Amino acid sequence: QVQFVESGGGLVQPGGSLRLSCTASGIIFSAYGMGWYRQAPGKQRERVAHIYDSALINYVDSVKGRFTISRDNAKNAVYLQMNSLKPEDTAVYYCNTFSPNSNWGQGTQVTVSS
């Protein structure tokens, strides 16, 4: 069974940083592009970053220059370093494959507020 477990969220002031982590199981992790997604209250879930390997990375415009996605295939893990956080980054963050699997994790809440 495919499973994703996210962690690392929290409450941070504007301009602060957080590092999100996600571990995956039930898939051949290295064979998949991985993405970080977020869903803010009242909004649809959006993919904010994805990675196939170090040469194939993309970000949504709103996070370019502030967020960095990385992966460790040996640990079945994907990370999201978030810097210069803004209130509009407040959302529940999820990881999933690039073409999302139907089994979403519980997500991790990121709240950016003073």
ZIRA-V332221 format. One record per run of one state. SS is the DSSP state (@ for helix, = for strand, . for the rest). FROM is the first residue (numbers start at 1). TO is the last residue. If there is no record, write none. Layout:
BEGIN
SS,FROM,TO
SS,FROM,TO
END
This chain:
BEGIN
.,1,2
=,3,7
.,8,9
=,10,12
.,13,17
=,18,25
.,26,28
@,29,31
.,32,33
=,34,39
.,40,45
=,46,53
.,54,55
=,56,59
.,60,60
@,61,63
.,64,66
=,67,72
@,73,75
.,76,76
=,77,82
.,83,86
@,87,89
.,90,90
=,91,97
.,98,107
=,108,112
.,113,114
END
